[in-house]
């Protein structure tokens, strides 16, 4: 024992002498951390002799003292990377390891060792796929009377097995999709062993876009609220969706209003700030059905964002657009959750969805409406005598220096509710913005102007009115739609100038329609 400490002292003094700086400062040595993360690998020969090889490991260690725990009085001294062999009778032992660092600080660990000369019993092997990396698995094992395990991963018959102890997790990364047999053998001190095999399926990563066409993916849904989603053949192939496979969600009778299904992406969405637009093709037995799309953080479900969209047709495929610009762009989202007929109790109905995509696409690309782009269709549909057309700005300057603006002409004979409307190809998204601003030019002050949103259902139409405050100059009017129901899927805007008054051959101009907050 004295010899051991003497040798360590010589090594410590030598290291200190060699590590002094120009000014002789060795405080970095004196302040070093004690060793940590001590462990040891125990392996036993398979000849019933009880011969155990012990390989200690740790961080910040220059030497070990190891007590065998079987009554042997003196410890064995080991350097880095060294191991020791000792013969034990059958039994359970506490192996004591004292690790020393360069400044003489020590850390002690006591590790249990079982020496048994019978085959391990009750072997249980757990193989788990790692979320976020579809090619990675973790393997753990437990057994009675075991001393160590060996594992073969099934992808390379020539590879040596990996040894590990109970309580340790070993990991392996496969290089290709497929089905593999993981074999774990439990060893004790005898010739007999116990073996268990597990089958693991390695698939391509689940990433966007989700198409349900990849036969190497399992598309395993997490269902809740008594909704069940599965991948099935496309029941209505054609039109905008010629896919062979789609997702079917059955909202069983009595299903919760919030029933739905989720898929977990292997590569989380981290670029939602740059690519906030999501699209999903859906099929519903009825128009006016709410399909809610929700993105959720894998570790913290309270970090999420959801957007609703509404179907406009029944019994055919259509594409819904979801604007996630309101989501926290600093977060990562792994769970993609779909709620069919959200807000309504299940009645056994069947819904379908497919091709969930993400893009940078213009959110509410119809706004701002500037009338400056010659390649854009700015055509408004006129009614009751009003007439709209793109014209040169009659009074460029002030708040509006645009070259082109829209003119509405309300002639003598034009009805009091004459106006114009424009219908867009997709619903306007009010999830983030709900204030409409529009520059107008009127020949008189105090002129009523109505801005209206429509979705084809009269009861759902919503309009706001304001009045001009100046004559023969540009001003910006504001229409507050904070009470609008985004789920109604408004696609049409309608404008009325001098609403409620018959036409008098007056001309009104409007420009730069934008949706903002």
Kinemage of the C-alpha trace (Angstrom):
@kinemage 1
@onewidth
@group {chain A} dominant
@subgroup {mainchain}
@vectorlist {calphas} color= white
{ca unk a 1} P 0.000 0.000 0.000
{ca unk a 2} L 2.829 2.399 0.855
{ca unk a 3} L 4.587 1.552 -2.413
{ca unk a 4} L 1.433 2.409 -4.355
{ca unk a 5} L 1.101 5.826 -2.739
{ca unk a 6} L 4.827 6.469 -3.197
{ca unk a 7} L 4.654 5.754 -6.958
{ca unk a 8} L 1.592 7.988 -7.341
{ca unk a 9} L 3.441 10.747 -5.489
{ca unk a 10} L 6.421 10.521 -7.842
{ca unk a 11} L 4.117 10.629 -10.877
{ca unk a 12} L 2.196 13.616 -9.435
{ca unk a 13} L 5.400 15.590 -8.701
{ca unk a 14} L 6.771 14.802 -12.140
{ca unk a 15} L 3.596 15.947 -13.861
{ca unk a 16} L 3.493 19.157 -11.826
{ca unk a 17} L 7.090 19.933 -12.701
{ca unk a 18} L 6.411 19.396 -16.378
{ca unk a 19} L 3.162 21.415 -16.370
{ca unk a 20} L 4.336 24.610 -14.639
{ca unk a 21} L 3.912 27.761 -16.675
{ca unk a 22} L 6.613 30.376 -17.215
{ca unk a 23} L 5.647 32.041 -13.946
{ca unk a 24} L 5.509 28.743 -12.061
{ca unk a 25} L 1.742 28.903 -11.654
{ca unk a 26} L 0.272 25.426 -11.131
{ca unk a 27} L -3.115 26.544 -9.822
{ca unk a 28} L -4.844 24.931 -12.793
{ca unk a 29} L -3.581 21.574 -11.513
{ca unk a 30} L -4.465 22.252 -7.906
{ca unk a 31} L -7.985 23.323 -8.861
{ca unk a 32} L -8.697 20.363 -11.130
{ca unk a 33} L -11.934 18.410 -10.639
{ca unk a 34} L -11.965 15.050 -8.930
{ca unk a 35} L -12.462 12.019 -11.199
{ca unk a 36} L -16.046 11.359 -12.287
{ca unk a 37} L -18.279 8.874 -14.147
{ca unk a 38} L -16.538 5.820 -12.700
{ca unk a 39} L -17.608 2.458 -14.106
{ca unk a 40} L -16.195 -0.961 -14.851
{ca unk a 41} L -16.838 -3.747 -17.334
{ca unk a 42} L -17.001 -7.227 -15.787
{ca unk a 43} L -16.479 -10.274 -18.068
{ca unk a 44} L -16.299 -13.906 -16.941
{ca unk a 45} L -14.679 -16.865 -18.651
{ca unk a 46} L -17.119 -19.582 -19.673
{ca unk a 47} L -15.316 -22.483 -17.951
{ca unk a 48} L -16.929 -22.434 -14.485
{ca unk a 49} L -13.624 -21.262 -12.919
{ca unk a 50} L -15.030 -17.946 -11.779
{ca unk a 51} L -12.305 -15.990 -13.562
{ca unk a 52} L -13.433 -12.386 -13.866
{ca unk a 53} L -11.713 -9.649 -15.889
{ca unk a 54} L -12.372 -6.137 -14.548
{ca unk a 55} L -11.767 -3.074 -16.742
{ca unk a 56} L -12.254 0.205 -14.840
{ca unk a 57} L -13.166 3.433 -16.658
{ca unk a 58} L -13.588 7.075 -15.659
{ca unk a 59} L -12.980 10.688 -16.580
{ca unk a 60} L -10.038 12.732 -15.266
{ca unk a 61} L -8.226 9.628 -13.949
{ca unk a 62} L -4.508 8.825 -13.928
{ca unk a 63} L -4.652 5.689 -11.733
{ca unk a 64} L -6.969 3.313 -9.897
{ca unk a 65} L -6.920 1.303 -6.705
{ca unk a 66} L -9.267 -1.661 -7.002
{ca unk a 67} L -10.508 -3.806 -4.094
{ca unk a 68} L -11.938 -7.129 -5.268
{ca unk a 69} L -14.535 -7.276 -2.534
{ca unk a 70} L -13.938 -10.933 -1.678
{ca unk a 71} L -11.787 -10.413 1.426
{ca unk a 72} L -8.524 -9.807 -0.429
{ca unk a 73} L -6.843 -7.248 1.818
{ca unk a 74} L -4.582 -5.375 -0.552
{ca unk a 75} L -5.919 -3.559 -3.601
{ca unk a 76} L -4.499 -3.819 -7.088
{ca unk a 77} L -3.037 -0.705 -8.721
{ca unk a 78} L -4.059 -0.036 -12.312
{ca unk a 79} L -3.107 2.635 -14.799
{ca unk a 80} L -5.198 4.084 -17.596
{ca unk a 81} L -6.526 1.389 -19.948
{ca unk a 82} L -5.295 -1.458 -17.727
{ca unk a 83} L -7.472 -4.315 -16.514
{ca unk a 84} L -7.125 -6.999 -13.849
{ca unk a 85} L -8.148 -10.666 -13.623
{ca unk a 86} L -9.313 -12.348 -10.442
{ca unk a 87} L -10.832 -15.716 -9.557
{ca unk a 88} L -14.024 -15.588 -7.503
{ca unk a 89} L -16.124 -18.274 -5.935
{ca unk a 90} L -19.810 -18.127 -6.757
{ca unk a 91} L -21.489 -15.213 -4.997
{ca unk a 92} L -22.197 -11.500 -4.994
{ca unk a 93} L -19.434 -8.955 -4.398
{ca unk a 94} L -19.006 -5.211 -4.001
{ca unk a 95} L -16.019 -4.172 -6.104
{ca unk a 96} L -14.552 -0.942 -4.738
{ca unk a 97} L -12.706 1.422 -7.070
{ca unk a 98} L -10.773 4.497 -5.942
{ca unk a 99} L -9.762 6.748 -8.845
{ca unk a 100} L -7.077 9.432 -8.481
{ca unk a 101} L -6.496 12.485 -10.674
{ca unk a 102} L -3.350 14.497 -11.359
{ca unk a 103} L -3.597 16.617 -8.200
{ca unk a 104} L -4.274 13.706 -5.908
{ca unk a 105} L -8.037 14.141 -5.619
{ca unk a 106} L -9.941 10.881 -5.470
{ca unk a 107} L -13.401 9.549 -6.223
{ca unk a 108} L -14.723 6.232 -4.973
{ca unk a 109} L -17.343 3.919 -6.476
{ca unk a 110} L -18.700 0.566 -5.352
{ca unk a 111} L -19.975 -1.649 -8.174
{ca unk a 112} L -21.946 -4.884 -7.675
{ca unk a 113} L -20.577 -8.104 -9.215
{ca unk a 114} L -22.504 -11.380 -9.379
{ca unk a 115} L -20.585 -14.590 -9.997
{ca unk a 116} L -22.904 -17.501 -10.734
{ca unk a 117} L -22.283 -20.787 -12.434
{ca unk a 118} L -25.780 -21.304 -13.773
{ca unk a 119} L -27.363 -19.958 -16.926
{ca unk a 120} L -28.994 -16.533 -16.551
{ca unk a 121} L -32.741 -16.636 -16.031
{ca unk a 122} L -35.660 -14.316 -16.849
{ca unk a 123} L -33.797 -12.617 -19.675
{ca unk a 124} L -35.660 -9.542 -20.923
{ca unk a 125} L -34.424 -7.520 -23.897
{ca unk a 126} L -35.778 -4.110 -24.881
{ca unk a 127} L -35.120 -2.697 -28.347
{ca unk a 128} L -36.448 0.810 -29.064
{ca unk a 129} L -36.339 3.001 -32.132
{ca unk a 130} L -35.082 6.506 -31.406
{ca unk a 131} L -37.481 9.314 -32.295
{ca unk a 132} L -35.717 11.804 -34.543
{ca unk a 133} L -33.388 9.212 -36.095
{ca unk a 134} L -35.227 6.314 -37.763
{ca unk a 135} L -31.987 4.376 -38.320
{ca unk a 136} L -30.930 4.398 -34.644
{ca unk a 137} L -31.939 1.848 -31.971
{ca unk a 138} L -31.221 1.517 -28.256
{ca unk a 139} L -30.812 -1.889 -26.594
{ca unk a 140} L -31.060 -2.725 -22.886
{ca unk a 141} L -31.304 -6.077 -21.097
{ca unk a 142} L -31.979 -7.528 -17.660
{ca unk a 143} L -31.655 -11.065 -16.295
{ca unk a 144} L -31.203 -12.976 -13.066
{ca unk a 145} L -27.724 -14.402 -12.352
{ca unk a 146} L -26.195 -12.600 -15.307
{ca unk a 147} L -22.793 -10.956 -15.309
{ca unk a 148} L -22.704 -9.375 -18.759
{ca unk a 149} L -24.428 -9.422 -22.142
{ca unk a 150} L -23.389 -9.552 -25.781
{ca unk a 151} L -25.500 -8.217 -28.620
{ca unk a 152} L -25.478 -8.829 -32.364
{ca unk a 153} L -27.516 -6.310 -34.392
{ca unk a 154} L -28.262 -8.518 -37.395
{ca unk a 155} L -26.916 -6.316 -40.172
{ca unk a 156} L -23.332 -7.637 -40.319
{ca unk a 157} L -22.748 -11.336 -39.662
{ca unk a 158} L -18.986 -10.830 -39.518
{ca unk a 159} L -19.120 -8.082 -36.885
{ca unk a 160} L -17.955 -8.872 -33.358
{ca unk a 161} L -20.652 -8.663 -30.678
{ca unk a 162} L -20.867 -5.655 -28.388
{ca unk a 163} L -20.513 -6.369 -24.661
{ca unk a 164} L -22.460 -4.461 -22.017
{ca unk a 165} L -23.698 -4.747 -18.455
{ca unk a 166} L -27.151 -4.610 -16.941
{ca unk a 167} L -28.263 -0.983 -16.520
{ca unk a 168} L -26.286 0.124 -19.584
{ca unk a 169} L -27.863 1.185 -22.890
{ca unk a 170} L -26.015 0.374 -26.103
{ca unk a 171} L -26.928 2.019 -29.400
{ca unk a 172} L -26.561 1.048 -33.033
{ca unk a 173} L -27.162 2.901 -36.296
{ca unk a 174} L -28.259 0.946 -39.365
{ca unk a 175} L -27.281 2.063 -42.834
{ca unk a 176} L -30.398 1.043 -44.742
{ca unk a 177} L -34.104 0.359 -44.209
{ca unk a 178} L -35.080 -3.236 -43.560
{ca unk a 179} L -36.106 -5.794 -40.953
{ca unk a 180} L -33.286 -7.019 -38.700
{ca unk a 181} L -32.960 -9.631 -35.946
{ca unk a 182} L -31.278 -8.353 -32.802
{ca unk a 183} L -29.725 -11.182 -30.750
{ca unk a 184} L -28.773 -10.760 -27.080
{ca unk a 185} L -26.882 -13.456 -25.140
{ca unk a 186} L -26.675 -13.301 -21.334
{ca unk a 187} L -23.590 -14.786 -19.662
{ca unk a 188} L -22.923 -15.855 -16.081
{ca unk a 189} L -19.890 -17.748 -14.774
{ca unk a 190} L -20.839 -21.063 -16.352
{ca unk a 191} L -20.894 -22.564 -19.794
{ca unk a 192} L -24.678 -22.288 -20.162
{ca unk a 193} L -26.096 -19.011 -21.533
{ca unk a 194} L -29.511 -17.507 -22.229
{ca unk a 195} L -30.442 -16.021 -25.597
{ca unk a 196} L -33.281 -13.791 -26.782
{ca unk a 197} L -33.976 -12.330 -30.224
{ca unk a 198} L -36.032 -9.276 -31.162
{ca unk a 199} L -37.100 -8.129 -34.615
{ca unk a 200} L -36.641 -4.452 -35.428
{ca unk a 201} L -37.947 -2.633 -38.495
{ca unk a 202} L -35.907 0.257 -39.849
{ca unk a 203} L -37.816 2.654 -42.092
{ca unk a 204} L -37.019 5.739 -44.073
{ca unk a 205} L -37.422 8.897 -41.969
{ca unk a 206} L -40.898 10.367 -41.586
{ca unk a 207} L -40.528 13.854 -43.037
{ca unk a 208} L -42.565 16.404 -44.918
{ca unk a 209} L -44.215 16.168 -47.353
{ca unk a 210} L -46.388 13.350 -45.969
{ca unk a 211} L -47.845 11.476 -48.948
{ca unk a 212} L -48.664 7.995 -47.498
{ca unk a 213} L -47.089 6.454 -50.622
{ca unk a 214} L -43.778 5.202 -49.127
{ca unk a 215} L -44.101 1.452 -48.556
{ca unk a 216} L -41.074 1.458 -46.206
{ca unk a 217} L -42.885 3.711 -43.725
{ca unk a 218} L -45.360 2.367 -41.192
{ca unk a 219} L -47.376 5.622 -40.851
{ca unk a 220} L -48.320 4.648 -37.317
{ca unk a 221} L -50.887 7.140 -36.026
{ca unk a 222} L -51.388 8.199 -32.456
{ca unk a 223} L -55.184 8.313 -32.129
{ca unk a 224} L -57.157 10.035 -29.379
{ca unk a 225} L -60.712 11.038 -28.511
{ca unk a 226} L -62.141 7.936 -30.281
{ca unk a 227} L -60.947 8.904 -33.755
{ca unk a 228} L -59.061 6.232 -35.719
{ca unk a 229} L -56.751 6.998 -38.667
{ca unk a 230} L -55.239 4.428 -41.019
{ca unk a 231} L -53.667 4.384 -44.471
{ca unk a 232} L -56.056 3.067 -47.154
{ca unk a 233} L -56.550 3.072 -50.904
{ca unk a 234} L -57.715 6.388 -52.325
{ca unk a 235} L -61.537 6.083 -52.465
{ca unk a 236} L -61.896 8.822 -55.066
{ca unk a 237} L -58.793 8.910 -57.251
{ca unk a 238} L -58.922 11.722 -59.757
{ca unk a 239} L -59.176 15.458 -59.989
{ca unk a 240} L -56.549 17.097 -57.827
{ca unk a 241} L -55.620 13.844 -56.077
{ca unk a 242} L -54.539 10.821 -58.090
{ca unk a 243} L -52.581 9.255 -55.188
{ca unk a 244} L -52.980 5.523 -54.673
{ca unk a 245} L -52.786 5.777 -50.863
{ca unk a 246} L -54.336 8.313 -48.482
{ca unk a 247} L -55.142 8.604 -44.772
{ca unk a 248} L -58.656 7.776 -43.601
{ca unk a 249} L -59.967 9.119 -40.292
{ca unk a 250} L -63.145 7.615 -38.849
{ca unk a 251} L -64.738 9.745 -36.161
{ca unk a 252} L -66.627 7.037 -34.302
{ca unk a 253} L -70.068 7.591 -32.842
{ca unk a 254} L -69.674 9.572 -29.653
{ca unk a 255} L -66.104 10.631 -30.471
{ca unk a 256} L -64.985 13.787 -28.708
{ca unk a 257} L -65.290 17.124 -30.469
{ca unk a 258} L -61.480 17.296 -30.280
{ca unk a 259} L -60.840 13.730 -31.498
{ca unk a 260} L -57.938 13.408 -33.921
{ca unk a 261} L -54.758 11.628 -34.944
{ca unk a 262} L -51.069 12.492 -35.005
{ca unk a 263} L -47.903 11.486 -36.808
{ca unk a 264} L -44.438 12.145 -35.365
{ca unk a 265} L -41.803 13.395 -37.784
{ca unk a 266} L -38.294 11.994 -37.495
{ca unk a 267} L -36.876 15.337 -38.598
{ca unk a 268} L -38.685 18.141 -36.741
{ca unk a 269} L -39.902 21.309 -38.430
{ca unk a 270} L -37.403 24.036 -37.516
{ca unk a 271} L -37.896 26.483 -40.393
{ca unk a 272} L -41.483 27.541 -39.851
{ca unk a 273} L -40.482 31.197 -39.881
{ca unk a 274} L -39.203 30.938 -43.452
{ca unk a 275} L -41.784 28.376 -44.603
{ca unk a 276} L -45.051 29.097 -42.770
{ca unk a 277} L -47.555 27.839 -45.353
{ca unk a 278} L -48.956 24.304 -45.081
{ca unk a 279} L -51.371 22.654 -47.489
{ca unk a 280} L -53.397 19.486 -47.109
{ca unk a 281} L -55.750 17.745 -49.510
{ca unk a 282} L -58.974 16.654 -47.838
{ca unk a 283} L -62.171 14.772 -48.658
{ca unk a 284} L -65.330 15.318 -46.641
{ca unk a 285} L -68.914 14.069 -46.970
{ca unk a 286} L -70.133 17.645 -46.425
{ca unk a 287} L -69.121 21.197 -47.271
{ca unk a 288} L -68.451 23.488 -44.321
{ca unk a 289} L -66.419 20.848 -42.461
{ca unk a 290} L -63.608 22.192 -40.277
{ca unk a 291} L -60.232 20.474 -40.726
{ca unk a 292} L -57.843 21.657 -38.013
{ca unk a 293} L -54.091 21.214 -38.470
{ca unk a 294} L -51.884 21.446 -35.384
{ca unk a 295} L -48.093 21.398 -34.976
{ca unk a 296} L -46.674 20.407 -31.600
{ca unk a 297} L -43.267 20.223 -29.939
{ca unk a 298} L -42.205 16.655 -29.157
{ca unk a 299} L -40.954 17.242 -25.615
{ca unk a 300} L -43.442 19.926 -24.528
{ca unk a 301} L -47.004 19.672 -25.828
{ca unk a 302} L -47.769 23.172 -24.561
{ca unk a 303} L -45.538 24.491 -27.352
{ca unk a 304} L -47.896 24.271 -30.302
{ca unk a 305} L -49.813 26.199 -32.930
{ca unk a 306} L -53.031 25.305 -34.713
{ca unk a 307} L -54.923 26.666 -37.711
{ca unk a 308} L -58.405 25.831 -39.013
{ca unk a 309} L -59.636 25.603 -42.590
{ca unk a 310} L -63.102 24.803 -43.945
{ca unk a 311} L -64.183 22.619 -46.857
{ca unk a 312} L -66.242 24.206 -49.626
{ca unk a 313} L -67.315 21.048 -51.488
{ca unk a 314} L -68.686 17.635 -50.573
{ca unk a 315} L -67.570 14.166 -51.702
{ca unk a 316} L -64.573 15.350 -53.669
{ca unk a 317} L -60.963 16.270 -53.011
{ca unk a 318} L -59.958 19.864 -52.387
{ca unk a 319} L -56.789 21.501 -51.104
{ca unk a 320} L -56.891 23.549 -47.902
{ca unk a 321} L -54.255 26.150 -46.992
{ca unk a 322} L -52.974 26.826 -43.472
{ca unk a 323} L -50.959 29.902 -42.510
{ca unk a 324} L -48.634 29.174 -39.573
{ca unk a 325} L -46.903 32.551 -39.597
{ca unk a 326} L -48.241 33.064 -36.073
{ca unk a 327} L -46.294 30.069 -34.707
{ca unk a 328} L -43.160 30.558 -32.591
{ca unk a 329} L -40.387 30.303 -35.183
{ca unk a 330} L -37.785 29.632 -32.474
{ca unk a 331} L -39.350 26.265 -31.615
{ca unk a 332} L -39.119 22.836 -33.269
{ca unk a 333} L -42.315 20.958 -34.120
{ca unk a 334} L -42.385 17.165 -34.520
{ca unk a 335} L -46.034 16.170 -34.060
{ca unk a 336} L -48.374 16.797 -36.992
{ca unk a 337} L -51.962 16.482 -35.743
{ca unk a 338} L -55.122 16.370 -37.880
{ca unk a 339} L -58.635 16.953 -36.506
{ca unk a 340} L -61.458 16.135 -38.937
{ca unk a 341} L -64.827 17.890 -38.389
{ca unk a 342} L -63.275 19.661 -35.436
{ca unk a 343} L -65.709 20.954 -32.833
{ca unk a 344} L -68.403 18.388 -33.650
{ca unk a 345} L -69.145 15.147 -31.770
{ca unk a 346} L -68.439 12.046 -33.834
{ca unk a 347} L -71.259 10.260 -35.576
{ca unk a 348} L -69.358 7.483 -37.349
{ca unk a 349} L -68.455 9.629 -40.378
{ca unk a 350} L -65.398 8.970 -42.537
{ca unk a 351} L -62.971 11.649 -43.713
{ca unk a 352} L -59.791 11.493 -45.786
{ca unk a 353} L -56.631 13.599 -45.942
{ca unk a 354} L -53.433 13.447 -47.984
{ca unk a 355} L -50.290 15.275 -49.144
{ca unk a 356} L -49.423 17.473 -46.180
{ca unk a 357} L -46.837 19.916 -47.534
{ca unk a 358} L -44.858 22.918 -46.312
{ca unk a 359} L -43.691 25.879 -48.364
{ca unk a 360} L -42.638 29.493 -48.191
{ca unk a 361} L -45.646 30.302 -50.412
{ca unk a 362} L -47.170 33.677 -50.075
{ca unk a 363} L -49.486 33.806 -47.103
{ca unk a 364} L -52.673 35.523 -48.234
{ca unk a 365} L -50.943 36.072 -51.566
{ca unk a 366} L -53.878 38.198 -52.748
{ca unk a 367} L -52.754 40.918 -50.345
{ca unk a 368} L -51.544 43.570 -50.583
{ca unk a 369} L -53.564 44.395 -53.696
{ca unk a 370} L -51.620 47.174 -55.425
{ca unk a 371} L -52.924 47.030 -59.044
{ca unk a 372} L -49.350 47.612 -60.253
{ca unk a 373} L -48.523 44.173 -61.686
{ca unk a 374} L -49.489 43.868 -65.336
{ca unk a 375} L -49.413 40.058 -65.082
{ca unk a 376} L -51.982 39.882 -62.257
{ca unk a 377} L -55.709 39.537 -62.844
{ca unk a 378} L -57.350 42.399 -60.964
{ca unk a 379} L -60.778 41.944 -62.516
{ca unk a 380} L -63.711 42.815 -60.240
{ca unk a 381} L -67.254 41.633 -60.925
{ca unk a 382} L -69.706 44.554 -61.042
{ca unk a 383} L -73.388 44.556 -60.137
{ca unk a 384} L -76.387 46.933 -60.090
{ca unk a 385} L -74.712 49.416 -62.429
{ca unk a 386} L -71.267 49.918 -60.888
{ca unk a 387} L -68.225 49.632 -63.196
{ca unk a 388} L -64.622 49.027 -62.039
{ca unk a 389} L -61.381 49.192 -64.009
{ca unk a 390} L -57.658 49.690 -63.425
{ca unk a 391} L -56.734 53.297 -64.269
{ca unk a 392} L -53.868 55.722 -63.874
{ca unk a 393} L -53.655 57.390 -60.472
{ca unk a 394} L -55.711 60.630 -60.811
{ca unk a 395} L -53.784 62.403 -58.046
{ca unk a 396} L -50.335 60.836 -57.412
{ca unk a 397} L -48.701 62.259 -54.317
{ca unk a 398} L -49.173 62.417 -50.575
{ca unk a 399} L -49.772 58.923 -49.159
{ca unk a 400} L -50.253 57.378 -52.610
{ca unk a 401} L -47.665 57.756 -55.349
{ca unk a 402} L -48.752 54.558 -57.175
{ca unk a 403} L -48.989 54.577 -60.938
{ca unk a 404} L -52.088 52.387 -61.113
{ca unk a 405} L -55.238 52.303 -58.976
{ca unk a 406} L -58.753 50.858 -59.250
{ca unk a 407} L -61.651 53.113 -60.241
{ca unk a 408} L -65.308 52.474 -59.437
{ca unk a 409} L -67.793 54.412 -61.558
{ca unk a 410} L -71.341 54.750 -60.232
{ca unk a 411} L -73.376 56.248 -63.115
{ca unk a 412} L -76.737 57.927 -63.045
{ca unk a 413} L -79.159 55.031 -62.950
{ca unk a 414} L -76.790 52.941 -60.830
{ca unk a 415} L -78.626 51.368 -57.924
{ca unk a 416} L -78.028 52.509 -54.356
{ca unk a 417} L -76.355 49.172 -53.525
{ca unk a 418} L -74.274 49.056 -56.688
{ca unk a 419} L -70.791 47.683 -56.091
{ca unk a 420} L -68.112 45.203 -57.171
{ca unk a 421} L -66.694 41.962 -55.822
{ca unk a 422} L -63.694 39.703 -56.372
{ca unk a 423} L -63.451 35.998 -55.483
{ca unk a 424} L -60.081 34.356 -54.787
{ca unk a 425} L -59.109 30.740 -55.403
{ca unk a 426} L -58.297 30.054 -51.724
{ca unk a 427} L -59.740 31.211 -48.426
{ca unk a 428} L -58.353 34.340 -46.806
{ca unk a 429} L -56.467 33.559 -43.588
{ca unk a 430} L -57.362 35.729 -40.595
{ca unk a 431} L -55.492 33.648 -37.998
{ca unk a 432} L -52.790 36.299 -37.592
{ca unk a 433} L -54.161 39.492 -39.189
{ca unk a 434} L -57.689 40.872 -39.144
{ca unk a 435} L -57.411 44.602 -39.919
{ca unk a 436} L -58.122 45.745 -43.502
{ca unk a 437} L -56.572 49.004 -44.668
{ca unk a 438} L -57.432 50.614 -48.012
{ca unk a 439} L -56.442 53.910 -49.596
{ca unk a 440} L -59.394 55.760 -51.161
{ca unk a 441} L -59.955 58.919 -53.193
{ca unk a 442} L -63.450 60.445 -53.091
{ca unk a 443} L -64.971 63.605 -54.581
{ca unk a 444} L -66.688 64.332 -51.276
{ca unk a 445} L -66.026 63.951 -47.561
{ca unk a 446} L -68.442 62.004 -45.375
{ca unk a 447} L -68.939 59.338 -48.043
{ca unk a 448} L -69.906 55.892 -46.629
{ca unk a 449} L -67.648 53.011 -47.762
{ca unk a 450} L -68.490 49.371 -46.995
{ca unk a 451} L -65.947 46.523 -47.071
{ca unk a 452} L -67.521 43.053 -46.966
{ca unk a 453} L -66.290 39.419 -46.779
{ca unk a 454} L -68.454 36.598 -48.155
{ca unk a 455} L -68.242 32.799 -48.309
{ca unk a 456} L -71.391 31.915 -50.238
{ca unk a 457} L -73.551 31.539 -47.147
{ca unk a 458} L -75.575 34.684 -46.572
{ca unk a 459} L -75.746 34.205 -42.809
{ca unk a 460} L -71.948 34.125 -42.584
{ca unk a 461} L -71.281 37.345 -44.501
{ca unk a 462} L -69.580 40.073 -42.486
{ca unk a 463} L -69.130 43.752 -43.373
{ca unk a 464} L -67.652 46.902 -41.856
{ca unk a 465} L -68.461 50.516 -42.768
{ca unk a 466} L -66.557 53.764 -42.406
{ca unk a 467} L -66.669 57.214 -44.033
{ca unk a 468} L -64.239 59.393 -45.909
{ca unk a 469} L -63.018 62.513 -44.110
{ca unk a 470} L -61.512 64.515 -46.993
{ca unk a 471} L -62.445 65.331 -50.587
{ca unk a 472} L -60.302 65.011 -53.719
{ca unk a 473} L -57.250 63.608 -51.989
{ca unk a 474} L -55.996 60.208 -50.893
{ca unk a 475} L -56.607 58.922 -47.371
{ca unk a 476} L -56.338 55.490 -45.749
{ca unk a 477} L -59.465 53.898 -44.293
{ca unk a 478} L -59.383 51.143 -41.671
{ca unk a 479} L -61.887 48.283 -41.297
{ca unk a 480} L -61.632 46.237 -38.090
{ca unk a 481} L -62.623 42.565 -38.587
{ca unk a 482} L -61.347 41.340 -35.213
{ca unk a 483} L -64.670 39.522 -34.674
{ca unk a 484} L -64.429 37.532 -37.914
{ca unk a 485} L -64.669 33.713 -37.758
{ca unk a 486} L -61.661 32.377 -39.654
{ca unk a 487} L -63.273 28.941 -39.869
{ca unk a 488} L -65.877 30.297 -42.298
{ca unk a 489} L -63.349 30.286 -45.132
{ca unk a 490} L -64.047 33.661 -46.750
{ca unk a 491} L -62.913 33.898 -50.371
{ca unk a 492} L -64.810 36.965 -51.653
{ca unk a 493} L -64.383 40.680 -50.972
{ca unk a 494} L -67.153 43.141 -51.925
{ca unk a 495} L -66.910 46.958 -52.005
{ca unk a 496} L -69.633 49.613 -51.911
{ca unk a 497} L -68.969 53.353 -52.370
{ca unk a 498} L -71.613 55.878 -51.334
{ca unk a 499} L -73.652 52.926 -50.144
{ca unk a 500} L -77.384 53.520 -49.959
{ca unk a 501} L -77.299 56.394 -52.471
{ca unk a 502} L -78.271 56.199 -56.158
{ca unk a 503} L -75.578 56.742 -58.749
{ca unk a 504} L -74.700 60.331 -59.714
{ca unk a 505} L -71.959 59.719 -62.327
{ca unk a 506} L -69.327 60.005 -59.584
{ca unk a 507} L -65.967 58.238 -59.755
{ca unk a 508} L -64.284 56.730 -56.715
{ca unk a 509} L -60.784 55.286 -56.511
{ca unk a 510} L -59.221 52.699 -54.194
{ca unk a 511} L -55.737 51.209 -53.899
{ca unk a 512} L -53.286 49.240 -51.728
{ca unk a 513} L -55.732 46.903 -49.984
{ca unk a 514} L -53.817 45.091 -47.259
{ca unk a 515} L -54.532 42.706 -44.396
{ca unk a 516} L -52.574 43.644 -41.291
{ca unk a 517} L -52.709 44.235 -37.567
